[in-house]
Amino acid sequence: MSAEEPQDGSPEEEENLRYFVRIGQTDLDGTKTVERSLTDMNGIGQRTARIIADTAGVDRNATFGLLEDDEIESVVDVVENFAEHVPEWMVNRQKDFYSGENEHIVGSDLNQQRTQDINRMQMINSYRGVRHQRGQKVRGQRTKSTGRTEGTIGVNVEKIREDAEGGDDE
């Protein structure tokens, strides 16, 4: 199907299309499919978006902006209460430090929570907190050959040539 061919009911669909669908504090693109649009939100990946669409009873390949109001509300409800619809191993925040509950955090709340966790680790001087403070790798990666920030290490061919040429003149 080419881009020039009009789809059935194209002008009608254009009028009803919502270009932005707001979930929480995030604006999602209404021109994309439900599954693809949900993945634009922090804390929701492809698998989670697929489960949200199936749980809400919405076709995941439908255009998000063309859904009815009640369908959008069901998607919003599932996103906000995702931890109640899936097993506990699937949520992104298991056994929260302060509340002890399993919850799934999305959007800007996820970034804020991550920052608070890093600050807490730094304040108690845990190993990971110290690594964060120093700007070093935190998750056990190798540091002998990667993650160097002090410029290039190795042979400087130009400097050797200059020294060799300068040494001949003496």
C-alpha positions in Angstrom: 0.0 0.0 0.0 1.6 3.3 -1.1 1.5 6.6 0.8 -0.7 8.3 -1.8 -3.5 5.8 -1.5 -6.2 7.0 0.9 -7.3 4.6 3.5 -11.0 3.8 4.0 -12.5 6.6 6.1 -9.3 8.5 6.2 -10.8 12.0 6.7 -13.1 10.7 9.4 -10.2 9.0 11.2 -8.1 12.2 11.0 -10.8 14.1 12.9 -11.0 11.6 15.7 -7.3 11.1 16.1 -5.7 12.3 19.3 -2.1 13.2 18.6 -1.2 13.0 22.3 -2.5 10.6 24.9 -1.5 11.6 28.5 -0.8 8.8 31.0 0.4 10.1 34.4 2.9 12.9 33.6 3.9 11.6 30.2 2.5 12.5 26.8 2.4 9.5 24.5 2.3 9.6 20.7 -1.2 8.9 19.5 -0.2 8.2 15.9 1.7 5.1 16.9 0.3 1.7 17.8 -0.6 1.0 21.4 2.3 -1.3 22.0 4.9 1.1 20.4 3.5 4.1 22.1 3.6 2.6 25.5 7.3 1.7 25.1 8.1 5.5 25.0 7.3 5.6 28.7 10.1 5.1 31.2 9.7 1.7 33.0 7.7 0.1 30.2 9.4 -2.1 27.6 8.1 -4.2 24.7 7.0 -7.2 26.8 5.4 -5.0 29.5 3.5 -3.0 26.8 2.2 -6.2 25.2 1.0 -7.4 28.6 -0.7 -4.1 29.3 -2.5 -4.1 26.0 -3.7 -7.7 26.5 -4.8 -7.1 30.1 -6.7 -4.0 29.1 -8.4 -5.9 26.3 -7.1 -3.6 23.6 -5.7 -4.6 20.2 -2.0 -3.8 20.6 -1.6 -3.1 16.9 -4.4 -0.5 16.9 -3.5 3.2 16.6 -3.4 4.6 20.1 -5.0 8.0 19.3 -8.0 6.3 17.6 -9.1 4.3 20.6 -12.3 5.1 22.4 -12.2 6.9 25.7 -13.1 3.9 27.8 -10.4 1.8 26.1 -7.8 4.5 26.9 -9.0 4.6 30.5 -8.6 0.8 30.8 -5.0 1.1 29.5 -4.3 4.0 31.9 -5.8 1.9 34.8 -3.6 -1.1 33.9 -0.5 1.0 33.7 -1.2 2.7 37.1 -2.0 -0.7 38.8 0.4 -2.9 36.8 1.7 -4.7 39.9 -1.7 -6.1 40.7 -2.1 -7.6 37.2 1.3 -9.5 37.0 3.3 -11.8 39.2 5.6 -10.2 41.7 8.8 -11.2 39.8 7.8 -9.0 36.9 7.6 -5.6 38.6 10.6 -3.3 38.5 10.6 -2.5 42.2 10.5 -5.6 44.4 10.5 -5.2 48.2 10.8 -1.4 48.3 13.4 -0.2 50.9 10.9 2.0 52.7 7.5 0.4 52.2 8.6 -3.3 51.7 5.9 -3.7 49.0 6.2 -4.8 45.3 5.4 -2.0 42.9 5.9 -1.0 39.3 7.1 2.6 38.9 6.8 4.3 35.5 7.5 7.8 34.1 9.3 10.5 35.9 8.8 8.7 39.2 11.2 6.1 38.1 14.0 8.6 37.5 13.3 10.3 40.8 13.4 6.9 42.7 16.6 5.9 41.0 18.2 9.2 42.1 17.1 8.7 45.6 18.4 5.1 45.7 21.8 6.3 44.5 21.9 9.1 47.0 21.0 6.7 49.8 23.9 4.3 48.7 26.3 7.2 48.7 25.2 8.4 52.2 25.7 5.0 53.8 29.0 4.6 51.9 28.1 1.2 50.5 30.4 -0.2 47.8 28.0 0.7 45.0 27.6 4.2 46.5 31.4 4.8 46.6 31.7 3.6 43.0 29.0 6.1 42.0 30.8 8.9 43.8 34.0 8.2 42.1 32.4 7.8 38.7 33.6 4.3 38.3 31.8 1.2 36.9 29.2 -0.1 39.4 28.1 -3.4 38.2 31.3 -5.5 38.1 32.5 -4.6 34.6 36.2 -4.8 33.8 38.0 -1.5 34.3 41.6 -2.4 33.2 41.1 -1.6 29.6 37.7 0.2 29.4 36.1 3.2 31.0 39.2 5.3 30.8 38.6 9.0 31.0 42.1 10.4 31.3 42.8 10.7 27.5 44.6 8.4 25.2 47.2 5.9 26.5 49.6 4.3 24.0 52.3 5.2 21.6 52.3 8.8 20.2 54.0 8.4 16.8 54.1 12.1 16.1 56.0 12.8 19.3 58.6 10.1 18.5 59.1 11.5 15.0 59.6 15.0 16.3 62.1 13.7 18.9 64.0 11.7 16.2 64.2 14.7 13.8 65.2 17.1 16.6 67.9 14.6 17.8 69.5 14.6 14.3 70.1 18.4 14.4 72.2 18.3 17.5 
